[in-house]
Each structure stands twice: as C-alpha cells, then as structure tokens.
Amino acid sequence: MRSHPRSLCLLLVAALAMAVSSARAQSMIDMVDLTTDQFTKAEMSRADIEAQLAKLPEGEKLDLFGKALNNLDLSGMDLRRVSLQAARLMNSNLSNANLEGVNLDSAWSLNSKWTGANLKGASMFGTQLVGANLDGADLSGAHVAGDFSKASMKGAKLDGADLSANEKNQSMGLMRGTFKSTNLDDASFKGANLRRALIEYSSLNGADLTGALLAGSELGGSDFTGANVSGADFDGADVNSARIGAMKNADKAKNLDKARNLERAFRN
C-alpha cells in the first residue's frame, strides 16, 4: 500500500523527535540533510497558493501540511486561512505577511525573511527559524517553543507570548523558546512567559521585559544593557556571565536576588 504524504511527514517528525530525545546535546538541524529536495525546492508557486485561496470555501482553511515551499516570495500575503504545519519554508520571504493565528508547528524556515510579519497568536511548537530575520515582527500572544538561534529579532514584539518549556510532552526533548546568539535588541516581552526559556549569548539591549516571567530561564552570557526589567521575575534564572549591571529598573525586578550564579554575572 502506498503511504500518504501526510503519513510520511508525520513519520519524519516522529523520527526526528526520537532522535532528539536520544541525543539532546545535538541540534535537530545536525540530524537532517538540508540538501534534499524537501528543503531546497518548491512544490507550489505563490500563484498556486493565491489561486487555491481564491476558491477556498468560506470558513475552511488551506492545508499545506508538510509542503515544500522553499525559496518562495510570499511577502505581503494574507495567509491567515492557511495551515503551514511541518511546511518547509527555507530561504523564503514572508516579510509583512499576515499569519495571525497560523499553525507553524514543526515548520522549517532557516535563513528566511519574516521582517514585519504579523504572527500574533501563531503556534510555533518545534518551529525551526535559525538564522531567520524577524526584525519588527509581531509575535504577541504566540506560542513560541521553537529555535530562533542566530536570528535577528530587533524590535520584535512578543508581548504576552508563551516561550516557556513544555514539561508535559518530553518526546521531543525539552521544547521551549530557544534563542542562542540571537539579536533581540529593543524587542518587547511585556508580560511574556519565559519560564525555563533558553536565551544564551544573546543581545537584549534596550529590550522591554516589563512583567515578564523569567523564572528558571537560562540567560548565560546575554547582554541586558538598558533592558527594562520592572516587575520581571528572575526567580531561579541562571545569569552566569550575563551583563545585568546596566539594566533599567533593576530595583523593581522580582527575585533578582534569587537568580542563580548571580556572583558570576557582570555588574558593570
């Protein structure tokens, strides 16, 4: 019997999950061949997507589960009625696209362009956005448990977003917002949940962390110069080698004295 493409894609996601669970020290990217057609070619064009959306019955969604949409220019498109779960969007351009509430779980979009994109309330569980450009993107209220390492997110908005670790589903390892060597200058995390999030060696100059929950997060080596931490909760956060001396409103932060490795943080 011939396998359905969705079934094959689900098997791939499951296989990756098992690999990550058994080798957590490795990056998921290290376990995938990014030179295959699935990550380099496109099954559809922008015109194909526009045509299918135009004839889509009211109230229905265009399901592009697992579709290869690499290197496409989808900038400025209204994609709110599209499901992009497990889609491949490598090197694609989604600048200023409207993806409010869109399912991007397990999607791959390395080195892609999302500048100014509307991602409010989007679901990004296991999403791979390493090296992507999300400057000015709006991820307010989104579920962000993906990898944004080496990405540029200057001025991005993550107010009320959930970047916390998923401690219920461990089949894929500890899925959480991951930001290694990410540029988060002037980004906004007002009221965001960053419990146990991974934000290492990243730049948060001038970021707004007002009321953010940082309990148990890993902040080692990150630069918080000029970041507003009024009401931010640092209970159990690891600040080893982090630059916290020039944070704004540090006296109004919560439980900063309970942060881990506080004696190893840079205070000037």
HUZI-V352690 format. One record per backbone hydrogen bond with DSSP energy under -0.5 kcal/mol. NH is the residue of the N-H (numbers start at 1). CO is the residue of the C=O. E is the energy in kcal/mol with one decimal. If there is no record, write none. Layout:
BEGIN
nh,co,e
NH,CO,E
NH,CO,E
END
This chain:
BEGIN
nh,co,e
8,4,-2.3
9,5,-2.4
10,6,-2.6
11,7,-2.2
12,8,-2.0
13,9,-2.5
14,10,-2.6
15,11,-2.6
16,12,-2.5
17,13,-2.3
18,14,-2.3
19,15,-2.2
20,16,-2.8
21,17,-2.4
22,18,-1.8
23,19,-1.3
26,23,-1.7
30,27,-0.7
31,28,-1.4
32,29,-1.4
34,32,-1.0
36,33,-1.1
39,36,-1.6
40,36,-0.6
40,37,-0.8
41,37,-2.4
43,68,-3.3
44,68,-0.7
49,45,-1.9
50,46,-2.6
51,47,-2.3
52,48,-2.1
53,49,-2.3
54,50,-2.0
55,51,-1.2
56,53,-1.0
60,57,-2.0
62,81,-3.2
63,61,-0.7
64,62,-0.8
64,83,-2.4
66,85,-2.1
67,64,-2.1
69,67,-0.8
69,88,-3.3
70,41,-1.3
71,90,-2.8
72,69,-1.0
74,72,-0.9
74,93,-2.7
76,95,-2.2
77,74,-1.7
79,77,-0.9
79,98,-2.3
82,79,-1.8
83,62,-2.7
84,82,-0.6
84,103,-1.8
86,105,-2.8
87,84,-2.1
88,67,-3.1
89,87,-0.6
89,108,-3.9
91,110,-2.3
92,89,-1.7
93,72,-2.9
94,92,-0.6
94,113,-3.9
96,115,-2.2
97,94,-2.0
98,77,-2.9
99,97,-0.8
99,118,-2.8
101,120,-2.4
102,99,-2.2
104,102,-0.8
104,123,-2.9
106,125,-2.1
107,104,-2.1
108,87,-2.4
109,128,-3.1
111,130,-2.1
112,109,-1.0
113,92,-2.7
114,112,-0.5
114,133,-3.6
116,135,-1.9
117,114,-2.2
118,97,-2.7
119,117,-0.8
119,138,-2.8
121,140,-2.2
122,119,-2.0
123,102,-2.1
124,122,-0.6
124,143,-2.9
126,124,-0.7
126,145,-2.2
127,124,-0.6
128,107,-2.9
129,127,-0.7
129,147,-2.7
131,149,-2.2
132,129,-1.9
133,112,-2.6
134,132,-0.6
134,152,-3.5
136,154,-1.9
137,134,-2.4
138,117,-2.7
139,137,-0.7
139,157,-3.7
141,159,-1.8
142,139,-2.2
143,122,-2.6
144,142,-0.9
144,162,-2.3
145,124,-1.5
145,143,-0.8
147,127,-2.5
148,146,-0.7
148,178,-3.3
150,180,-2.6
151,148,-1.7
152,132,-2.4
153,151,-0.6
153,183,-3.2
155,185,-2.3
156,153,-2.1
157,137,-2.8
158,156,-0.6
158,188,-3.5
160,190,-2.3
161,158,-2.0
162,142,-2.7
163,161,-0.7
163,193,-2.9
165,195,-1.9
166,175,-3.0
167,165,-1.1
170,168,-0.9
172,173,-0.5
173,170,-2.0
175,173,-1.3
177,163,-2.2
178,146,-2.5
179,177,-0.5
179,198,-3.5
181,179,-0.6
181,200,-2.6
183,151,-2.4
184,182,-0.9
184,203,-2.9
186,205,-2.1
187,184,-2.1
188,156,-2.5
189,187,-0.5
189,208,-3.9
191,210,-2.4
192,189,-2.3
193,161,-2.7
194,192,-0.8
194,213,-2.5
196,215,-1.5
197,194,-2.4
198,177,-2.6
199,197,-0.7
199,218,-3.1
200,179,-0.8
201,220,-2.3
203,182,-2.0
204,202,-0.6
204,223,-2.9
206,225,-1.7
207,204,-2.2
208,187,-2.6
209,207,-0.7
209,228,-2.7
211,230,-2.1
212,209,-2.3
213,192,-2.7
214,212,-0.8
214,233,-2.2
216,235,-1.4
217,214,-2.3
218,197,-2.8
219,217,-0.7
219,238,-2.5
221,240,-1.6
222,219,-2.0
223,202,-2.6
224,222,-0.6
224,243,-2.4
226,246,-2.4
227,224,-2.3
228,207,-2.5
229,227,-0.8
229,248,-2.4
231,252,-1.7
232,229,-2.0
233,212,-2.4
234,232,-0.7
234,254,-2.9
236,258,-1.2
237,234,-2.4
238,217,-2.9
239,237,-0.7
239,260,-2.4
241,264,-1.2
242,239,-2.3
243,222,-2.8
244,242,-1.0
244,266,-2.0
245,266,-1.3
247,244,-1.2
248,227,-2.8
250,247,-0.6
252,249,-1.6
253,250,-1.2
254,232,-3.4
258,255,-1.5
259,256,-1.4
260,237,-2.7
262,259,-0.7
264,261,-1.5
265,262,-1.3
266,242,-2.7
267,265,-0.6
END
